[in-house]
Amino acid sequence: MTLLVFGQSGQVARELAGFPDVLCLPRAEADLTAPEACDAAIRRYGPRAVINAAAYTAVDRAESEPALAHLINAATPGTMARTCADMGIPFVQISTDYVFDGSGTAPWTPADPTGPLNAYGRSKLAGERQVMAAAGPHAVLRTSWVVSAHGSNFVKTMLRLGKSRDRISVVADQIGGPTPARAIAAACVRIAETLITEPEKSGIYHFAGSPDTSWAGFARETFAQAGIACEVVDIPTTDYPTPAVRPLNSRLGCSLLEPVFGLSRPDWRQGLHDILHDLGEI
């Protein structure tokens, strides 16, 4: 076996399952609330590299469950990373744009100061720090606005609402790069395989779809491609309050990936087309 993946039902994990020589572990084999079980799984399978595609992703619920979010998003990945470092194998951790405070309009670079606005972002940042502190071959891959034909996500929500309403209001002042889970999975595999032979390429990297857009712009493109006649009304974030504060600027600067791993930003509009095709919408 080449790659061991933590996660089975999530968007990225379901895409990773389609790659050769990949084993995705279900919760029954590796409970993320039990770090010692994850350590044991890595040692039992003896993979060439590990990808953590599992996480606590309920952003709003994390505000009332910060300890659980920290356990799953920080403590457990830290254990995984230390186990991999002990075994001398690469560890790839998927992270998020939510580690930033969303200020300004410039794309965030991996070297920029972090400042998460919510409990979810704080838990993911803590996870990043534990992975780096393990000091083994590693990559922290920050991404944003993940979508696919699997699970619950923005595209599927828009399809449901667009078919039942003539107009919907969508936030227009949060800007970022929608990222197809399939592209994230492919990037994780490329990075893990590279780190096996070139561990010196360890570090933090950004990977997000292009071009940057707003949630409202994303909704309009979804309706246009799916042939849904639903008007999108732009609203500010202040008109759509949520328990967790969202960053306004989620633009990610991804320029490091091309020279290091040969990865360029995926066009999310093509990725959206593929998702809609998989869902039978086009």
Secondary structure, DSSP 8 states (H G I E B T S, - for coil): --EEEE-SSSHHHHHHTTSTTEEEE-TTT--TT-HHHHHHHHHHH--SEEEE------TTGGGT-HHHHHIIIIIHHHHHHHHHHHHT--EEEEEEGGGS---SSS-B-TTS----SSHHHHHHHHHHHHHHHH-SSEEEEEE-SEE-SSSS-HHHHHHHHHHH-SEEEEE-S-EE--EEHHHHHHHHHHHHHHHHH-GGG-EEEE---BS-EEHHHHHHHHHHHHT---EEEEE-GGGS--SS---SEE-B--TTHHHHH-----BHHHHHHHHHHHTT--
